[in-house]
Amino acid sequence: MSHRLTMLAACAFVAMATGASAQTRGVTKTEIVLGSHTDLSGVGSVSGSASVNGMNLRFGAINDQGGINGRKVRLIVEDHGYQVPKAVQACNKLINRDKVFAIVAAGGTPMNNACFKDQLAAGVPNLFPFSAARSMYEPLDRLKFANSASYTDQMRAAVSYFVKEKGKKAVCVMYQDTDFGKEILDGGTLQTAKLGISLKEITTHKPTDQDFSAPLLKLRQAGCDLVLLGSITRDSIVPYTTARKMGWTDVDFVASSAAYEVVAATAQGMDGFYAMSVTNIPYADSASPEIRAFAETYKKKFNVDPNMGAVYGYVAADLTATGLKNAGADLTPDSFIKGMEAIKGYKDIFNGPAISFGPDIRQGANASFLAVVKDGRWSRITPALTY
């Protein structure tokens, strides 16, 4: 009898173990748990907070409509303050304690890069990070999905445009000494080499620097007529306005989509500042009824106008939901990957480029355009640019 009981107990243990191993992390019969780590308190908090709002707006609407294949989405957000050590702690919490199914719209190039090793080893997909660095989709990994042109490709397109269309001859780079900033430097280096010229001068700064007088003087003395900025919002506004106050007006400054924010356009003295972008600012008086409705709903819910962070968060949530829906009711990492790879020609409501994925495609789109600040607003001035 004891032998029979022992066998029954062993069978029960095996059954329990099999069931436990088969259960997908972050997924129950009624819920899908997703995570995000971003900047809610540091130099990028304006964009980071808005991206969370955008995700909550989209996931909230999806939950109100019954969820995805019978499951509601629960989003857990951790603040890293744009600091790598805090990002690693936040990432570990989401992976090991919260057991999230995937991480969505994580903010910052250095922060995403620092989390990849443990995150990918745990089998947790990284979806549409708030970064356009090439490392968000390279090297090819089944768990990485990005949806926009890289910072490097944006800068290559910008250099090509300004040299060929505006006659610029002395291209320079001012970049923050981070993984993100180096993407801008790479873009300038690669494209000037392709055009048979070389970078005239290069300066670096920290994301938290306040005074840019010395690097600007160095660039001016070098005779730069185009400065590529590897900066986000505050470290774009201060150098540009400082240069103009110095009387340095025979030079153009162009940044990546990381600086294409409402706050950069509305800051005093920013008219004439250029940036590359992948989609349109969600102005409340937009010609698009869908964008107007989004802006109205967003402001009503969060008591603030949406910015590009809100757009990125909303689109990231919608793309994630599309992949989850495609995966079907039997949601596993494998079914989700197939669901993501089934996305073809996806269009968001903000007139962004068509997005498609496949077994060997993890960068969903690679188109960007040039915009300029005019009368405190961003104005698109080119179609999609290539290099």
C-alpha positions as CSV (number, residue, x, y, z in Angstrom):
1,M,0.0,0.0,0.0
2,S,2.8,2.4,0.9
3,H,4.5,1.6,-2.4
4,R,1.2,2.4,-4.3
5,L,0.9,5.7,-2.3
6,T,4.5,6.6,-3.1
7,M,3.8,6.0,-6.8
8,L,0.7,8.1,-6.7
9,A,2.5,10.9,-5.0
10,A,5.3,10.7,-7.6
11,C,2.8,10.9,-10.4
12,A,1.0,13.8,-8.8
13,F,4.3,15.7,-8.4
14,V,5.2,15.1,-12.1
15,A,1.8,16.4,-13.1
16,M,2.2,19.5,-11.0
17,A,5.7,20.1,-12.3
18,T,4.5,19.7,-15.9
19,G,1.6,22.0,-15.4
20,A,3.9,24.6,-13.7
21,S,6.4,24.5,-16.5
22,A,3.8,24.7,-19.2
23,Q,2.2,27.9,-17.6
24,T,3.3,31.0,-19.4
25,R,4.9,33.7,-17.2
26,G,2.7,36.8,-16.8
27,V,-0.4,35.1,-18.3
28,T,-3.4,33.7,-16.5
29,K,-6.9,32.9,-17.8
30,T,-8.0,36.4,-17.2
31,E,-4.9,38.6,-17.3
32,I,-1.7,39.5,-19.2
33,V,1.0,41.2,-17.1
34,L,3.3,43.6,-19.0
35,G,6.0,45.8,-17.6
36,S,7.9,49.0,-18.4
37,H,10.8,50.9,-16.9
38,T,11.2,54.5,-17.9
39,D,12.2,58.0,-16.7
40,L,9.5,59.5,-14.5
41,S,11.7,61.7,-12.4
42,G,14.9,62.6,-14.4
43,V,16.0,64.5,-17.4
44,G,13.6,62.7,-19.7
45,S,10.6,62.6,-17.4
46,V,8.4,64.8,-19.6
47,S,8.6,62.2,-22.3
48,G,8.7,59.1,-20.1
49,S,5.6,60.1,-18.1
50,A,3.8,60.8,-21.3
51,S,4.7,57.4,-22.8
52,V,3.2,55.7,-19.7
53,N,0.1,57.8,-20.1
54,G,-0.2,56.8,-23.8
55,M,0.1,53.1,-22.9
56,N,-2.4,53.4,-20.1
57,L,-4.8,55.2,-22.5
58,R,-4.6,52.5,-25.1
59,F,-4.6,49.5,-22.8
60,G,-7.4,51.1,-20.8
61,A,-9.6,51.4,-23.8
62,I,-8.8,47.8,-24.8
63,N,-9.7,46.5,-21.3
64,D,-12.9,48.5,-21.4
65,Q,-13.8,46.6,-24.5
66,G,-13.2,43.2,-22.9
67,G,-9.5,42.8,-23.2
68,I,-7.5,40.7,-25.7
69,N,-8.8,37.2,-26.4
70,G,-10.6,37.2,-23.0
71,R,-7.7,38.6,-21.0
72,K,-7.3,42.1,-19.5
73,V,-3.9,43.8,-19.7
74,R,-2.2,44.9,-16.5
75,L,0.8,47.3,-16.9
76,I,3.5,47.6,-14.1
77,V,5.7,50.6,-14.5
78,E,9.0,51.3,-12.7
79,D,10.9,54.7,-12.6
80,H,14.6,54.6,-13.4
81,G,15.2,58.4,-13.4
82,Y,17.3,58.0,-16.6
83,Q,20.0,56.2,-14.5
84,V,21.4,52.8,-15.6
85,P,21.8,51.3,-12.1
86,K,18.2,52.0,-11.3
87,A,17.1,50.7,-14.7
88,V,18.8,47.4,-14.0
89,Q,17.1,47.2,-10.6
90,A,13.7,48.0,-12.2
91,C,14.3,45.4,-14.9
92,N,15.2,42.7,-12.5
93,K,12.1,43.4,-10.4
94,L,9.8,43.2,-13.5
95,I,11.4,40.0,-14.6
96,N,12.0,38.1,-11.3
97,R,9.3,39.4,-9.0
98,D,6.5,40.5,-11.2
99,K,7.1,37.8,-13.8
100,V,6.0,40.0,-16.7
101,F,5.2,38.5,-20.0
102,A,6.9,41.3,-21.9
103,I,8.5,44.7,-21.4
104,V,6.9,47.5,-23.5
105,A,8.2,51.0,-24.3
106,A,11.2,50.9,-21.9
107,G,12.8,54.3,-21.9
108,G,16.4,55.2,-22.8
109,T,19.1,53.6,-24.9
110,P,21.6,53.0,-22.1
111,M,18.9,51.6,-19.9
112,N,17.6,49.1,-22.5
113,N,21.1,48.0,-23.3
114,A,21.9,47.4,-19.7
115,C,18.8,45.2,-19.2
116,F,19.1,43.1,-22.4
117,K,21.3,40.3,-21.0
118,D,19.1,39.3,-18.1
119,Q,15.9,40.1,-19.9
120,L,16.5,38.1,-23.0
121,A,18.0,35.2,-21.0
122,A,14.7,35.1,-19.1
123,G,12.8,34.9,-22.4
124,V,11.0,38.2,-21.9
125,P,10.3,40.1,-25.2
126,N,11.5,43.7,-25.5
127,L,8.8,45.6,-27.4
128,F,9.0,49.0,-29.0
129,P,11.5,50.6,-26.6
130,F,11.5,54.4,-26.2
131,S,14.8,54.4,-28.1
132,A,15.7,54.3,-31.8
133,A,19.2,52.9,-31.2
134,R,20.2,50.1,-33.6
135,S,20.8,47.8,-30.6
136,M,17.0,47.8,-30.1
137,Y,16.8,45.4,-33.1
138,E,20.5,44.4,-33.7
139,P,21.8,41.8,-33.5
140,L,18.8,39.9,-34.7
141,D,17.0,38.3,-31.8
142,R,13.5,36.8,-31.8
143,L,12.6,38.7,-28.6
144,K,13.5,42.2,-29.9
145,F,10.9,44.3,-31.8
146,A,11.5,48.0,-32.8
147,N,9.2,50.1,-34.9
148,S,11.1,53.1,-36.2
149,A,14.1,54.4,-38.1
150,S,17.3,54.3,-36.0
151,Y,18.9,57.5,-34.7
152,T,21.9,56.7,-36.9
153,D,19.8,56.4,-40.0
154,Q,17.9,59.6,-39.1
155,M,21.2,61.5,-38.9
156,R,22.4,60.0,-42.1
157,A,19.3,61.2,-43.9
158,A,19.7,64.7,-42.3
159,V,23.3,65.0,-43.4
160,S,22.5,64.0,-46.9
161,Y,19.6,66.5,-47.1
162,F,21.6,69.5,-45.7
163,V,24.7,68.8,-47.7
164,K,22.9,68.2,-51.0
165,E,20.0,70.6,-50.6
166,K,21.4,73.3,-48.4
167,G,25.0,73.3,-49.5
168,K,26.4,72.6,-46.0
169,K,30.2,71.9,-46.0
170,A,31.3,71.9,-42.4
171,V,29.4,69.2,-40.5
172,C,30.0,68.9,-36.8
173,V,28.6,66.8,-33.9
174,M,27.7,67.8,-30.3
175,Y,26.5,64.7,-28.5
176,Q,25.9,63.5,-24.9
177,D,28.5,60.9,-24.0
178,T,26.0,58.0,-23.8
179,D,25.1,55.0,-25.9
180,F,22.3,57.2,-27.4
181,G,24.7,60.0,-28.2
182,K,27.1,57.7,-30.0
183,E,24.3,56.7,-32.4
184,I,24.2,60.3,-33.6
185,L,28.0,60.4,-33.9
186,D,27.9,57.2,-35.9
187,G,25.3,58.7,-38.3
188,G,27.4,61.8,-38.9
189,T,30.6,59.8,-39.4
190,L,29.1,57.2,-41.8
191,Q,27.3,59.7,-44.0
192,T,30.0,62.3,-44.2
193,A,32.4,59.5,-45.3
194,K,29.9,58.4,-47.9
195,L,29.7,62.0,-49.2
196,G,33.5,62.3,-49.4
197,I,33.8,64.8,-46.6
198,S,34.8,64.5,-42.9
199,L,33.4,65.7,-39.7
200,K,34.8,69.2,-38.9
201,E,34.6,69.1,-35.1
202,I,33.2,66.9,-32.3
203,T,32.3,67.8,-28.8
204,T,30.7,65.8,-26.0
205,H,28.7,66.5,-22.8
206,K,26.8,64.8,-20.0
207,P,23.0,64.6,-20.1
208,T,22.9,66.7,-16.9
209,D,25.3,69.5,-18.1
210,Q,24.0,73.0,-17.7
211,D,26.6,75.2,-19.4
212,F,27.4,74.7,-23.1
213,S,29.4,77.8,-23.7
214,A,32.8,76.1,-24.1
215,P,31.8,73.4,-26.5
216,L,29.8,75.9,-28.6
217,L,32.8,78.2,-28.8
218,K,34.9,75.3,-30.0
219,L,32.4,74.4,-32.7
220,R,32.1,78.0,-33.8
221,Q,35.8,78.5,-34.0
222,A,36.0,75.4,-36.2
223,G,33.6,77.0,-38.7
224,C,30.8,74.6,-38.4
225,D,27.8,75.4,-40.6
226,L,25.7,72.3,-39.5
227,V,25.7,70.8,-36.0
228,L,24.2,67.4,-35.4
229,L,22.9,67.2,-31.8
230,G,23.0,63.9,-29.9
231,S,20.6,65.3,-27.3
232,I,17.1,65.0,-26.0
233,T,15.0,67.9,-24.8
234,R,16.8,70.1,-22.2
235,D,20.3,69.5,-23.7
236,S,18.9,70.5,-27.1
237,I,17.2,73.7,-25.9
238,V,20.1,75.1,-23.9
239,P,22.8,74.8,-26.6
240,Y,20.6,76.1,-29.4
241,T,19.4,79.1,-27.5
242,T,22.9,79.8,-26.1
243,A,24.3,79.8,-29.6
244,R,21.8,82.3,-30.8
245,K,22.4,84.5,-27.8
246,M,26.1,84.4,-28.6
247,G,25.2,85.8,-32.1
248,W,26.1,82.5,-33.8
249,T,23.4,82.5,-36.5
250,D,25.1,81.2,-39.6
251,V,24.8,77.6,-38.5
252,D,21.9,75.1,-38.4
253,F,21.3,72.7,-35.6
254,V,19.5,69.4,-36.3
255,A,18.6,66.7,-33.7
256,S,17.1,63.3,-33.9
257,S,13.5,62.3,-33.0
258,A,14.6,62.2,-29.4
259,A,14.4,66.0,-29.4
260,Y,11.2,66.2,-31.5
261,E,9.0,67.2,-28.6
262,V,6.4,69.9,-27.9
263,V,8.5,71.3,-25.1
264,A,11.4,71.8,-27.4
265,A,9.3,73.8,-29.8
266,T,7.5,75.9,-27.2
267,A,10.7,77.0,-25.4
268,Q,11.6,80.6,-26.0
269,G,14.0,81.2,-28.8
270,M,13.7,77.8,-30.5
271,D,12.4,79.0,-33.9
272,G,14.6,77.6,-36.7
273,F,15.6,74.5,-34.8
274,Y,15.5,71.3,-36.8
275,A,14.8,67.7,-35.9
276,M,14.2,64.4,-37.6
277,S,11.0,62.5,-36.8
278,V,9.1,59.4,-37.7
279,T,5.5,60.6,-37.0
280,N,3.5,63.8,-36.5
281,I,3.1,65.8,-33.3
282,P,-0.5,65.3,-31.9
283,Y,-1.6,68.9,-32.0
284,A,-5.2,69.4,-30.9
285,D,-6.0,71.5,-34.0
286,S,-4.5,68.9,-36.4
287,A,-6.2,68.4,-39.7
288,S,-6.7,64.7,-38.8
289,P,-9.9,63.9,-36.9
290,E,-8.3,60.9,-35.3
291,I,-5.4,62.9,-33.9
292,R,-7.8,65.6,-32.7
293,A,-9.9,63.0,-30.9
294,F,-6.7,61.5,-29.4
295,A,-5.5,64.9,-28.1
296,E,-9.0,65.7,-26.6
297,T,-9.3,62.3,-24.9
298,Y,-5.7,62.4,-23.6
299,K,-6.1,65.9,-22.2
300,K,-9.4,65.1,-20.6
301,K,-7.9,62.1,-18.8
302,F,-4.4,63.4,-17.8
303,N,-5.1,67.2,-17.7
304,V,-2.2,68.0,-20.0
305,D,-1.7,68.1,-23.8
306,P,-0.1,65.0,-25.4
307,N,3.5,65.1,-26.6
308,M,5.5,62.7,-28.7
309,G,6.1,60.5,-25.7
310,A,2.3,60.0,-25.5
311,V,2.3,59.0,-29.2
312,Y,5.2,56.5,-28.8
313,G,3.5,55.0,-25.7
314,Y,0.1,54.7,-27.4
315,V,1.5,53.2,-30.6
316,A,3.7,50.8,-28.6
317,A,0.6,49.6,-26.7
318,D,-1.5,49.2,-29.9
319,L,1.2,47.3,-31.7
320,T,1.7,45.0,-28.6
321,A,-2.1,44.5,-28.5
322,T,-2.1,43.6,-32.2
323,G,0.6,40.9,-31.7
324,L,-1.3,39.5,-28.6
325,K,-4.5,39.4,-30.6
326,N,-2.8,37.6,-33.5
327,A,-1.4,35.1,-31.0
328,G,-4.8,33.8,-30.2
329,A,-6.3,32.5,-26.9
330,D,-3.4,30.0,-26.4
331,L,-0.9,32.7,-25.5
332,T,2.7,31.5,-25.2
333,P,6.0,33.2,-26.1
334,D,6.1,31.2,-29.4
335,S,2.5,32.1,-30.4
336,F,3.2,35.7,-29.5
337,I,6.3,35.8,-31.6
338,K,4.3,34.4,-34.5
339,G,1.6,36.9,-33.8
340,M,4.1,39.8,-34.0
341,E,5.7,38.4,-37.2
342,A,2.2,38.3,-38.8
343,I,1.9,42.2,-38.6
344,K,2.1,43.5,-42.1
345,G,1.5,47.1,-43.2
346,Y,0.3,48.3,-39.8
347,K,-0.6,52.0,-39.8
348,D,-1.0,54.1,-36.7
349,I,-3.4,57.1,-36.3
350,F,-0.6,59.6,-36.4
351,N,0.4,59.2,-40.0
352,G,3.5,57.2,-39.1
353,P,5.2,54.9,-41.7
354,A,3.7,51.4,-42.4
355,I,5.1,48.8,-40.0
356,S,5.8,45.2,-40.9
357,F,7.6,42.3,-39.2
358,G,8.7,38.9,-40.3
359,P,10.9,35.9,-39.2
360,D,14.1,37.9,-40.0
361,I,12.6,41.5,-39.7
362,R,12.7,43.2,-36.2
363,Q,12.9,46.8,-37.3
364,G,9.3,47.5,-38.5
365,A,10.0,50.7,-40.4
366,N,12.9,52.8,-41.5
367,A,11.6,56.2,-42.7
368,S,12.0,59.6,-41.2
369,F,11.4,63.2,-42.2
370,L,12.7,66.7,-41.3
371,A,10.8,69.2,-39.3
372,V,11.5,72.7,-38.1
373,V,10.3,74.9,-35.3
374,K,8.2,77.8,-36.5
375,D,6.3,80.1,-34.3
376,G,6.6,77.7,-31.4
377,R,5.3,74.7,-33.3
378,W,6.9,71.8,-35.2
379,S,6.3,72.0,-39.0
380,R,7.1,69.1,-41.3
381,I,9.1,70.3,-44.3
382,T,10.1,67.2,-46.2
383,P,8.7,63.9,-47.3
384,A,10.3,60.7,-46.1
385,L,14.1,61.0,-46.5
386,T,16.7,58.5,-47.5
387,Y,20.4,58.5,-47.8
